[in-house]
Amino acid sequence: MNGAAVWARVERSLADAHASSDTYPAGSIVAAVTGAELIIRFLLLRPLVAGLVFNTKLAMRLVREGYSAQTERDRRLLPDACRAWGLDVDALTLLNGQPLWDSLRALIEVRNKNVHRAEPVLAEHAAGAIDCAEGLIDQMVRPLATRLELEWPPTGWTHKGRTYDPVDASFDYMGS
């Protein structure tokens, strides 16, 4: 639901990350991690939790409330939600053989240190963050879309025939 609006943001984030990875790695890692965080929350966590909890309002409360650091909470909840669906985030690997999930978490720390402490970011960090975001798409989002018989890319993922932007804080996601 509403995957089309989220996917447009993910595509823009990854395009920005690619465009600036060599010349401005700090901006690139911010854009790539933003794309990864959108993927985690809106294309993975919310749909997975909604599929496990049959009361939609309760499902959305589980993924929205009770934590102050929402993106960190999303990263803690996603492996548990994936296990409930028979998926193992720890089994995901990058093309270089490194574990995707551990690499992403480490690169999020690099991004955070840059944003909050102005610590430098190397071009290899930016490239790694792009690889992680694209790995989430290739190894989790696409297979899940196929498993759930959803089209990919999500041009038709809408709510009651209308495309909303669930990233917008004013959007009421399924009555949550």
C-alpha positions in Angstrom: 0.0 0.0 0.0 1.4 3.4 -1.0 4.6 1.8 -2.2 4.5 4.0 -5.3 5.0 7.2 -3.2 7.7 5.7 -1.1 9.5 4.1 -4.1 9.7 7.6 -5.8 11.5 8.9 -2.7 13.8 5.9 -2.6 14.7 6.3 -6.3 15.4 10.0 -5.8 17.6 9.3 -2.7 19.6 6.6 -4.5 20.0 8.8 -7.6 21.3 11.6 -5.4 23.7 9.1 -3.7 25.0 7.9 -7.0 25.5 11.4 -8.4 27.5 12.6 -5.5 29.4 9.5 -4.3 32.7 10.4 -5.9 32.7 14.2 -5.5 30.8 14.6 -2.2 30.7 11.3 -0.2 29.2 12.9 2.9 26.1 13.9 0.9 26.1 10.6 -0.8 26.0 8.6 2.4 23.2 10.7 3.8 21.1 10.2 0.7 21.9 6.4 0.5 21.1 5.9 4.2 17.9 7.9 3.8 16.9 5.6 1.0 17.7 2.5 3.2 15.7 3.9 6.1 12.7 4.5 3.8 13.0 1.0 2.5 13.2 -0.4 6.0 10.3 1.5 7.4 7.8 1.7 4.6 8.6 -1.1 2.2 9.6 -3.8 4.7 8.7 -3.2 8.4 5.2 -1.7 8.1 4.0 -4.3 5.5 5.6 -7.2 7.4 4.1 -6.2 10.7 0.7 -5.4 9.2 0.7 -8.9 7.7 1.4 -10.5 11.1 -1.1 -8.5 13.2 -4.6 -8.8 11.9 -5.9 -5.6 13.6 -4.5 -2.9 11.4 -4.7 -0.1 14.0 -2.8 -2.3 16.5 -0.2 -3.1 13.8 0.4 0.5 13.1 0.7 1.4 16.8 3.3 -1.3 17.2 5.5 0.3 14.5 4.8 3.9 15.4 4.6 4.2 19.2 6.7 3.5 22.3 10.1 4.5 21.0 11.7 7.9 20.8 14.4 7.0 18.2 12.2 5.8 15.4 14.8 4.8 12.9 16.8 2.8 15.5 13.6 1.2 16.6 12.9 0.2 13.0 16.3 -1.4 12.7 15.7 -3.4 15.9 12.2 -4.5 14.9 12.9 -5.5 11.3 15.0 -8.7 12.0 12.2 -9.9 14.3 9.5 -9.2 11.8 11.5 -10.9 9.1 12.0 -14.0 11.2 8.3 -14.2 11.7 8.0 -14.4 7.9 10.8 -16.9 7.6 13.4 -14.4 6.4 16.9 -14.0 7.8 18.4 -10.5 7.5 21.7 -11.9 8.8 21.9 -14.2 5.7 21.9 -11.2 3.3 25.3 -10.4 1.7 26.8 -7.7 -0.4 28.6 -8.5 -3.7 31.9 -8.3 -1.8 30.7 -11.1 0.5 30.2 -8.9 3.6 27.0 -9.2 5.6 24.6 -6.6 4.3 22.8 -6.0 7.7 26.0 -5.5 9.7 27.5 -3.3 7.0 24.4 -1.1 6.8 24.4 -0.7 10.6 28.1 0.3 10.6 27.6 2.8 7.7 24.6 4.3 9.5 27.1 5.1 12.3 29.5 6.7 9.8 26.6 8.8 8.5 25.5 9.8 12.1 29.1 10.8 13.0 29.3 12.9 9.9 25.9 14.6 10.5 26.3 15.2 14.2 30.1 15.6 14.6 31.2 16.6 11.0 33.5 13.6 10.9 34.7 12.8 7.3 33.2 10.3 5.0 35.2 8.3 2.5 34.0 7.5 -1.0 34.1 3.8 -0.1 31.6 4.5 2.7 29.3 6.2 0.3 29.6 3.3 -2.2 29.0 0.8 0.6 25.8 2.6 1.7 24.5 2.6 -1.8 25.3 -1.1 -2.1 23.4 -1.8 1.2 20.3 0.1 0.1 20.3 -1.6 -3.3 20.9 -4.9 -1.6 17.8 -4.4 0.6 15.8 -3.8 -2.6 17.2 -6.8 -4.5 17.4 -9.3 -1.6 14.3 -8.4 0.4 11.8 -6.0 -1.2 11.7 -7.6 -4.6 11.4 -11.2 -3.3 8.8 -10.1 -0.8 6.8 -8.3 -3.6 7.0 -11.5 -5.7 6.0 -13.7 -2.7 3.0 -11.4 -2.0 2.1 -11.1 -5.7 2.6 -7.4 -5.8 3.9 -5.7 -8.9 7.4 -4.3 -8.9 8.2 -1.5 -9.2 5.2 -0.5 -7.1 3.4 1.8 -9.5 0.0 0.4 -8.4 0.5 0.2 -4.7 -2.1 2.6 -3.5 -4.7 3.0 -0.8 -8.3 2.8 -2.1 -7.1 3.7 -5.6 -5.3 6.9 -4.5 -1.6 7.4 -4.0 -0.7 9.0 -0.7 2.7 9.8 0.7 3.0 7.8 3.9 6.3 9.6 4.7 4.3 12.8 5.1 3.6 13.0 8.9 0.1 14.2 8.3 -0.8 11.0 6.4 -3.1 8.7 8.4 -1.7 5.2 7.6 -4.7 2.8 7.7 -6.3 4.6 10.6 -3.2 4.6 12.8 
